[in-house]
Structure formats: structure tokens, C-alpha cells
Amino acid sequence: MADTTTGCDEDAADVSVIIPAHNCRTYLDRCLTSALIQRVKKEIVVIDDGSDDGSAELLDLYATYHRSIVKVVHQPCSGGAGKPRNVGLEHATGRYVFFCDADDYLGAEALERMVAMADRNGSDIVLGRIVGHGRRAPVSMFQRSADRVELGESAVYNSLSCFKLFRREMLERHTIRFAEDQLIGEDIQFSVHAYCHAETISVVADYDCYHLTARPDGSSIMQQPGSRDPISWLTMIRAPIELMTRHIEPGPLRDHLLRRHFRLDAFAQLGAPFLEADDVRRKDIAAEVAALCDEYLTPGVAERLNSTDRQRLAALGDIERLLRLADIESATVLRRLTGLRWEAERLLVTGTARLEGMRDNDGVSVVLRARHDPAGEQVVPAECEGGEFTVRIDPAQLASGVWDAYVAVELEGVTRLGRLGANREGGMGRPSPRLIGNVVALPYFTRDNGNLSLDVGGHVLAVPGSVRITRTRWGLGHRLLLDGEITVGGSAVEAGAVRGLVWKERRTGSERTERVTALPGGAFAARPAVGRFAPGTWDAYLELELGGPPARFRIETGAVGVPAARRWWRGAVLRSVRPYATSGRGRLSTVVRKLTPRAIIRRILR
């Protein structure tokens, strides 16, 4: 069957969306619609790879109705996604290209956000956050958005799928193409090659750009039995590794990239795939991994391996030892949280933890991981007695941010982690927030799975606090004199935490910040010049620095009341300032008015 093209676009687009399609009629509408609604100048290049389920006819219909946007190329079935994507590249005219599988789809603002990122920074590659629906999605590289990330100092190389925005000029200049002779992993070689030439790499992590979906009927290539055959995978990965080493000279960067291949491609085959294999296949797998190690594993890579992979490296000639390591690594971490309370300024955590099917362990610890910093980790060794562990977490040792708690069980050099908190004693509540110096620490259980986390600084949780006026009166210069007290989590706030008194106008949202004098014992004094405020209704807040984002608290009047309204003439203008306590909780607000003689007469005559 000859190649035929339907539809064309004479003008260069911002993005060419390249979609290989083979017998995916059920998913095409969703995929194509998600591409059509992108608010960028685009072309959609769909390669019909010998479909016989009605996909070809549907694609021609889209090309007819969207003649200026949709291009359809028909070709005989190639058996994989590599050739269709390469054909799509030959037809692409956009400044950037984005590869999308026909059973996946784009977030509505995906290309708009990624193109803006690329244009702003001159990016050659932009990674947009991927989310999985029935399929596992990568997460390590999407902790935060970044204009520029370094290949050797970030986790972006962990993602070697092609679901990214690429600068087409870079691809053409270096003849970067997909492997056409591989059923799986064809995009790994493409992505590795692109990373080697990208001068600027950016990340969009604050929006779900790409939706990776599983087919309910299990018909996709990656859902087929044997799609991750360990021997086939180890054979396939040689070409990308060899390509990378041709482009990246020996040193820390190459070692960083090789570590990814050993951790996720080579040593991963010594885990679950090793357990599932028979004795002969296990010897073959170990031999293939050993051959890769002999050729590419440098001392710099070995230093970067985790303890489990170091154990495997030392045991490559011992099949029984490799099997034991795989057994331990596959064992479920059975854990239960039995106690959680403050002990002075430390969070006391007690629980039980063991590996299913294993009688002993070599140690237990609680690991705290910074949610938005892959490198942020604190390991707190546990005291163990009678099957129960105890740890004392010092929030003062943690940087500002959200820390997720895991329990780690170590056995024979293998460390197994499990999120801590979802399985806990009945009726266990979260401890109250605690001020440690001028930093607030808020233990809590996550909403989705009920796991234990610690918010240091008030990043995701509202900080509980109270600001109350103890005395108020008028002063010189029409200033409203305020004395008050501040508590957070039931404790008095130290003087250094007080930032200022913020007045926010209710209608316009404009703000004024007035100086506050912090006093010992959580007391404060302020002399806001309310007589100088613009007309409007102004609500009073006290702003504190508690180790994270500025925390604001509405000022409550309590039982002291507020002074009566004050009026005075300034030239021909009558100014009026009326402090009042809002209904309900009695929060401090102030109404400011300016009246000219004409406005006063109008009021009288009404």
C-alpha cells in the first residue's frame, strides 16, 4: 500500500503534534480533540500505521474537517512506533514537535505552557508533567517547575520516553531519530540522543500536561506479555548506552547518566523479573548484567549505587545470593503506627515494622523525604525493643517544606521502604502544631491515603493562630493605637516572627503595611495611621514569618471593643474613620470616608 497524505498546512506551526496510530479507533477522538483544542499555532501529523479497525477512515474524516491543521499519512503496518514517528518528523514543519500516542491525550493547556516555557528560555527540551491512568508515570523529575535544569544535577534523565516538547531544529541538525527495528524501547535511543545535544532543558511540573493511559483490553504494546522481557531489555539498552558514551566524555556527567541505566535498566532485571525466571534464564540475566558492568560500570558509577545494587554487584556470580536479594527486595513492608505525640520539641513516633516472610531484620529507621526536593532526606534511626520501634524527630533539623514519613527496614544490605501512617491505631489524631523557635511544625495525615507528613513552615496546612487586641484607643495624628497578643498553636510567638500589620481594602484588594512593635511574651503594639487611608473598608491582619510562606491572621477585637468613630475637617474635606468589630468573631475593620461640602449637602437633601 503506497503512502498517501491527506490535508496540509502551508504555514509553519509553533508545534507539530506527531501521533502514530495503529488500530486505536476507540481512543482517537479523545486524543485528537485534546490536540485540536491546544491554544497554540499547531499542526497535527497522524501516521496511520496500517490500521484495519476503522482508524484510517476516521483520520481521513478529521483531515477533511480540519484541513489546515490535520495531516494524515497512511503507510503499511511497520510493527512498532519507531518508523511512524520518524515519518511524522519528515512531514513536520513546526518550530517544536511533541510526540503523543493515540491512546493517550494532552491536558488542555499543555502545549501553551510548554511552548511559553521554551520560548522564554530558548529550551531544546521541555518536560511536561505526566500523570498515569492505570499505568505508572514518572515522578522524580516533576517535583518543581524549572526554567533550566542541568542534565547532571537533576532527575530529568530518568525520563527517557518521548512524550516531551523538542525543538525541531535540534532534532534535524543532529539527525535524531527513533530506532525502527525495536518493538519496545524505540524512544529511549531517541531521547538519549536528544538529551546529549540539548543546551537548555526545562520542566513544567505545575500542570498535568500528558495523560498516560492503559487500554482496558490490554492491547497496547507495553501491556503485552513479555513486553519487558529482561534479556530483550538488556539487549535493547546497549545501543542507547553506547550512543550516550559516544557523546558524553568520561567524568561525573557520564557517571550520573550511566547510574540511571544501571539502576533502572540493568539491576532492575535482578528484582521481580529475576524471581519470575527459571534457573537457566536467571543465569542468562545475571550474565547479561555482568557483561554491561564489565563494559560500562566505572568507579564513579559504583559510588553512586544504592546499597541494594551494591549487594547485587558483589553477587553477580552467585545466583543463590541474587535470588535471596530479590526475595528481600520484593518483600512487603508490614508497618503500623502505634503512637504519635510531642515530647518537648521533638515528635515521638512509635510503631511496628517488619518484612513479610522474614523473621529478622538488621535495623529500622524513619526516613523523612522532602516532597519538593528529591535530594532532601533525613534518616532517623529507631530504638527497637520487643518488636516496636521508637524515633524522636527534631523539626529544627528539617528545612522549610513538607516532609513525608517512611519506615525503612534493613536486612542483609537491602533497605525496604514503606509509607508510614495509613495503618495506625484506631482513634489516633494528629498532634497539635508546635512552635519551635519561630518555626511552626504541623504533623498531619494526608487526605488521599492517610499517611504521616510534617509541614514545616505552613506550606500546605493553614497555621492555627490567634491575634487579639487587649487595648485600643485614639492617639495623636488620628492614629489608632493597638495593643495585643499573639499565639500560634497555643504558644506565644517570639518577637522575630512579627512582620507587620497589613490592612486590606475589601473592594479593590489594595494593601497597606504598617509597622508593628513586637514585645516579649507574644505581645505587640501598633500605631496605624488610619486617618491617612484612602476611602474604603479596610480589614486588619497581622502577618507573621513562621518558617514558610508569610502567615496572616485576622485581628480579633475580643471583649475590649473599639473606639468610637472620629471625624475632622482637613481643608474643605470632612474625613471620617470608623473602626468596628465584624459580626460573628468580632474582627477589626475600619471604614474610611471623605466628604466634600457638596457631598454633605446632597446627603442632607436626600
N, C-alpha and C positions, 0 to 999 in steps of 0.2 A: 504494500500500500504506500503510495507516494505521500511525501509531506505536503500538506496544504495549510495555508494560513488564511484565517478569516478575520477581518477587522484590522484597522491600523490607526496610528496616531502620528501625524507628521511632525508635531511639535515635541521637543524634548520635555520629559516629565521630571518632576522632582524625584519621584520614586517609581521604579519598576517592581511591581509585586510579581514574583515568579512562583507559579503553582504547578507542580507535577500532579497529574490526575490519572489514576487507573482504577476503574470500576468502583467509584465512590459517589455514585449518583445521590445516595441518601444524604450526603454531607455537603454537597456542592453549594446549595442555596445559602446555607449559613456561612460558609467560607467566603463565597463571592460577595454576598451582601456586606459582610464585615469589611471587605476590602473596598467596595464601592463607596461606603459612607465615610471613608477617611478624608479629612479636610486638608488635603494636600493635592498638588497637581500630580496626577498619577497615571500610570498605565498598568493594566493587569495582563500579564502574559501567562496563559494557561497552556500547558503541554499535555494533550490527550495522548497517553501512552498506550494506545491500542485497546481502549475500553470497549466492552461489548455489553454493558448493562444499561445503556441509555445515556451515559455521561456525555458522549460525543454530541448527541443531538441537543442536550440541554446547554452545553457550552456554546454551540453554534447559535442557539436562541439568545443567549446573553450577548454574544458578539454582534448580533443583528440589532438588538435594542440599545446597546451601549457601544456603538461603532467607533466612537472616538476614544474609548477607554480600554475595551476588552479586545485582546488579541488571542486567537486560539490557533495552536499549531497541532495538527494531527500527525502521528507517526506510529509505526508498528510497535508492538509491545517490546520493551527493552529488558524487562525483568527486574528493574530496580529504579531508584530515584536519581542516580547519578547522571545518566545521559539526558533525561528530560530537563534537569536543572541546567546542564550545560547548553542544551538547545535554547532554553529560555534566556540564558545570558547572551547568546548570539543575537537574539531579537530585541534585547533590552536597549532602551535609549535614555533612561533616567540618569540623573546625577548619582542616585543611590539605588541599590537593589535590596529587596527584602524577600527572603525565601519563606514561603508558607505552605505547609502540607494541606491537601484538600480536605482532610478530616479534622483539621484544627481551625482556629479563627482568631482574628485580631480584636483587641479592645478598641472601642470607638475612637479614642484619641491617641492610639498607639503611634501611628506614623507622624502625626502632627508633633507629638512630644519628642520623638526620636530625631526627626529632621531638625527641629529647633535646636536640640542639643548639638547635633552635628554641625549645623551652620554656625552656631555660636563659638564652637571650639575648634573648627576645622577637623572634625573627627573622621578617621578612616573606618572605625567600627564603633557602633553603638549597641550595647546590650540593653534590651528592654526586659523588664521583669516577666518571667514565665511562671504561669500557675498551671497545676495539673488537675485534670478531672478524670480520676480513675487511673492516672499514670503519674509516676514520680517526676517531679520537676526540680531542677537545680535551685539551690537557695543561697549557697555561700557567697556568691558574687553579688547578691542583691540586698545586702544589708543597708546600703545607703546610696543615694544618687551621687554621682561624681562627674564633674566636667572632664577630669583627666585622671586616669589611674595608670600606674606603672605595671607593666607585664610581670616584672619580677618581684613586686611588692604587694600584689593583690591576688584575689582568688578568681579572676576572670578566666584564666586558662583552664580552670576546672570545667568550664562550659565549652565543649567542642562541637555542639550542634550548630547548624547553620541558621537557626532562627534569630537572626540579628540583622541590623542595618549595616550594609557595607558600601563604601564609596566605590562606584563602578570604575572610576579611572584607575584606582589602585589595583583592582582585580585585572583589568586589561593590561596595565603596564607590566605586571609580573606574571601574566598568563596563569592566573589562579583558577583552577577548575576542579570539578568533582571527579573522584575515581569512578570509572564506568564499569569496571569488572568486578564490583563488590555488591553483594546483596545487602549487607549491613555495614555500618561504619563508613559509608562512602563520603559522608560530610565531615568526618574527622580530619581527613587529609586536607580538605578544602579550608577548614577553619584554622588548622595548624599553620598552613601556608600563609593565610591572611594575617594571623597574629604576628608572624615573623616579619612582615613588611609594614604593619600599621604603626604610624608615628604617633597618633593620638587615639586613645581608646576611652570611651565614655560609658556611663551606666545610668539608665533611668530605672530607679528602684521604687519610686513612689506611685507607680501606676501599673495595673495589670495589662501589660502590652500584648502578650501572646498566651493563648489558651490551648494547652496541650491536652488532647482528649483521647480516651480509649474507645475503640469501637465495641459496642455491646456484643457483637457477634465474634469478636476476637480475630477479625480478618486482616488486620494490618500486619505488615511485615514484622514489626517489632513485637507483636503478640503471638507470633507463630512459635510452636515448639522448636527448640534448637536455635532460635534467633540469636541467643547469646552462648552458643556452644563454646566452651573455654578454649579448645585447641584452635578453632576457627578465629576466635577473637585474638588470641595471642599471635597467630599468623598475620592477621589483618593489621595489627597495631605496629608491626615492624616498619611498614612504609612511612606512616606519619612520623614515627620517632626518627627514622633515618633522614627524612626531609628536614625536620626541625634541627637536627645536629649539623646538617649542611649549612644552614643559615645562621645559627647561633654559635658563636665561638665558645670554647670551654671556659667555664667560670661560674660564678654564683647564679647568673640568669639561667644558663643551661641546666644547672643542677636543680633549680627551682622548678623548671618545666619538666625535667625528667622525673622528679619526685611525683608529680601528678600522674605520669604514665605508670610508674611502678605501683603507686598506691591504688589507683582506680582501675587500671587495666591489667597489670601483671599479678600483683599479690591478691587482688580481689578474686582471682580464679582459684586461689588456695582456700577460700572460705566455703560458702554454700555449694558452688559447683564442684568442689573437691569432695565434699561429703556425698553428693549425689552420684559421683562417678564410681565405676568399678575399679578393681585393683590395677588392671592394665592401664586404664585411662588415667588413673592417679599418677602412675609413673610417667606417662607421657606429658601430663600437665606440669608436673614438677620439673621435668627435663626442659620443657619449653621456657618456663620461668627462669631456670638456671642459665639457659643459653642467653636470654635477654640480660640477665645480671652480668654474665661474663663479658658481654659486649658493651653495655652502657652504664652499669651501676658504678659510679665514681665514689671516692671517699666523701665528697661533698653531698652526694645524694644519700649515702648511708647515714650521715649525720642528721639528715632531715627526716628520716623514717621514724614512725612511732614505735612504741615498744613491741606491739604485736608483730609488725612487719620485720623488726629486727630479729625476733624469735624465729620467724619463718625463714629469713635469710640464712640464719645459722643452721636451719634444719632441712635445707633443700635436698640433702642426700638421705634423709631419714623419713620415709613415708609414714611410719607409725607416729612419729613426733608431729609431723604436719597434720595428720588426722586428729591427734589429740588437740592441737591448737585450734583446728577448725571446729571441733566439738565445743571447746570452751567459748570460742567466739560466737557460736550460734546459740549458746545457752541463754535463755530468758532471765533477765534480772528480776527476781521477785523482791519487791520492796514495799514497805508500809511506813507511813509517818505516824508515830505514836505520841509525839509531844512537840509543842511549839510555843515558846514563851520568851519574854525578855528576862535576862539575868543581868541586872545593872545595864550597861550599854552594849551588851552582846546578846545576839539572838540564839537561844538554846534550842537545838533541834535534836530530837531523838527519834529512832526508828529501827526497823529491822531490814536487812538486805542479805541476799544470798543468790547464788546461781542455781537455777533449776537443774536437778540431776547431779549436782556437785555437792559433796559432803562438806568440804572445807573451802576456805579462801585464805589469801595471804594478806588481806587488808581491805578496809573500807574507808572511803573518804566522801565528802560532799564537794562537788565541783560547781562553782558559780561561773556562768558564762555571760559575758556582756551581750545583750541582744543585738546591738547595732555595731559591734566591733568584733569581727571574727578572731582577732588576736587577744582579746580581753578574756582572761581566765584566772580564777583564783581557786586553788585546791586547798581544802581544809581537812587535814587528817582527822579521823574519828577515833574516839576511845571506844573499844569494844569489850563487852562483858555479857556473858550469858546469852549470846545471840542478838543483843541490842547494841546499837551504836549511838554515840553522843558526840555532837560537834557544837562549838561555840563560834558563831560568825560575828566578826567585828566589822560593822558597816563603815567605820572610819578608814578601813583598809581598801574600800571599794571606791572606784572613780564614780563620778556622777553618771547616772544612767539606770537602765533596767537590767537586772541580773536574774537569770533563770537557774534554778537549783536542780542539780542532777546528783544521783548517788552513784558512786563508782565502786565496783567490786573487782579486786585484782586476784588473779590466780595464774601461777606459772608464767608470769611476764605478760599476760593478756589482761587488759583492763576493759571491763564491760560497763557501759553507762546506761542509766535509766532515769527518765524524768521523775522527779520526786514530788509527791503531794496528792495526786489524784486518788490513790488508795491510802486512806487515813482513818484514824479512829473516828467513830461516829460523833457528831456534835462538835467537832473541833472548829473553832472560829479563828479568824486571823487576829494576831496580836495588834494592839493599838499602835499608831505611829509613834516614833520616838525621836526626839531631838537629841542629836549627838553633836555638841558644839553648836554651830549654826547650820547644820545639815539635817534634813528630815529624812528618816528611813521608814518606808512603808511596806511591811510584808503583806502579801496578798496571794489569793489563789486565782489563777487565770480563769477567765469567763468560759473559754472553749472547753478545756479539759480538766480544769480544777487543779492545775499544778502550782507548785510553790514558786513565787518570784519575789524579788525585793527591789522596790523602786527607791533608788537613792536620789533624792532631789525633787521628787514630784513631777515626773515626766509623763506618766500615763494615768496617775490617780490624782484626784483632787485632794489637796492638802487640807486636813481639818484644822481649823483655827478660829480664833475669836478676837476681835478688836472692839473694845468697849470704851466709851467715854466715861470718865469718872467726874469730870468737871468741865463746864463750858460757860463762857461769858464774852462780852464785847470788850475789845481793847482799843487803844489809840489807832487812828488811821483806818477805822472801820474794819479792823481785823477781828476774826472770830477765834478767840483763844480756846484751845482744846487741850485737856489733859486726859490721858487714857492708859489702858493696859492691854498687852498682847499676850495671848497664849497660843501655842501650837501643840496639839497632841496632849493637852493638859499641862504643858510646861511653859515657863516664862521664856521669852525669846531674848537672846543676848543682843546687846546694842548694835553690834556689827551687822546684824541681819536686816536692819531697817533701811530701806532705800528712799522712801519719800511718801508724801501724801498726794494722791492722784485724784483730781476732780474731773469727771467725765460728763460732758453735756449730753443730755438724754436724746435729743433730736438729731444733732449733727454728728455726734461721736467725737467731737474735738476734745482735747485733754489739756489740762494744766497740771504741772507737778510743783508742789510746794515743799519747802524744806521741813524736816522733822528732826527734833532733838530726841535721841534715844537716851533713856535713863536706866539705871540699874533695876533689876527685878522685873524686866519686861514692861516698864513704864515708858511713856513717851509724852512729848509736848509739841504742839504745833501752833503757828500763828498765821493761818492762811489769810491773804488779803482779799477776802471775798468781795469787798467793795470795788475792786478793780475788774471783776469778772465781766465778761460780755453777757448780755441778756440771755436768759435761758434757764433750764432746770439742770442743776449740777448735782451728781451723785458722788459721795466721798468714799474713797478706797485707801487703804494703807497697803503699800507694796513692800514685800519682803524678799530678800535673797536667801534661799534655803538650800542652796547647793545644786539647783537645777534651773528651770525657767523661772522668771520672776513670778511670785505668787501674790495675788491680790485678794484682799479681804474687805468686804463692805464694813464700814464703821457703824456700830450699833450704839444707839443712844442710851440703852438701858433705862434705869429709873430716874436719871438725873434731869431729863428733859432738855430743851434747847432754849436759847434766849429769844425774846420777842423780836419781831421784825424791826428793822431800823430804816429810817428814811432821812434823806438830806438833799439839799439843793447843791448842785455843782454848776455854777453859771445859771443858764436858763433850763437846766435839765434836772428833774427830780429823780433821784436814784432810790431804788427800793431793794432791800435784801432781806429775804425771809427764810431763815433756817427752819426746818421742820423734820419730824420723825415720820417715816413712811408707815403706813398701816401694816399690821402684821408684826414683823420683827423689829420695827422701830429703827430703821436705818437712817443715817444722817443724809439729808439732801438740802439743797438751798435753791430758792427761786430768786433770780436777779432780774429786775426790770429797770428800764429807763423811760421816763415820760417827759415829753416836751409840753409847754403850756398849751399848745394846740390839742395834743392828745388828751390832756387833762380836761379841757373844755368839752371835747367830744364825749368823754365819759360822763361828764355831768349832765349833758343834754340828752343822753340816751334814755 
